[in-house]
């Protein structure tokens, strides 16, 4: 028997925001892709591209979890 958890509409919206953030983060270029393509795609050397990607990932995660309280 599966237990179901009831969530509010606000919690559902928060969950979907976090899910979309994870999907966005997953779509980022891998370090291997950045190493090969960062200069062509972004005009950045690899080190700068990886640093910016890391900062973007942190910002995505932080903004998606803003005001979310644990269940």
HELIX and SHEET records of a PDB file:
HELIX    1   1 UNK A    9  UNK A   26  1                                  18    
HELIX    2   2 UNK A   31  UNK A   42  1                                  12    
HELIX    3   3 UNK A   46  UNK A   65  1                                  20    
END                                                                             
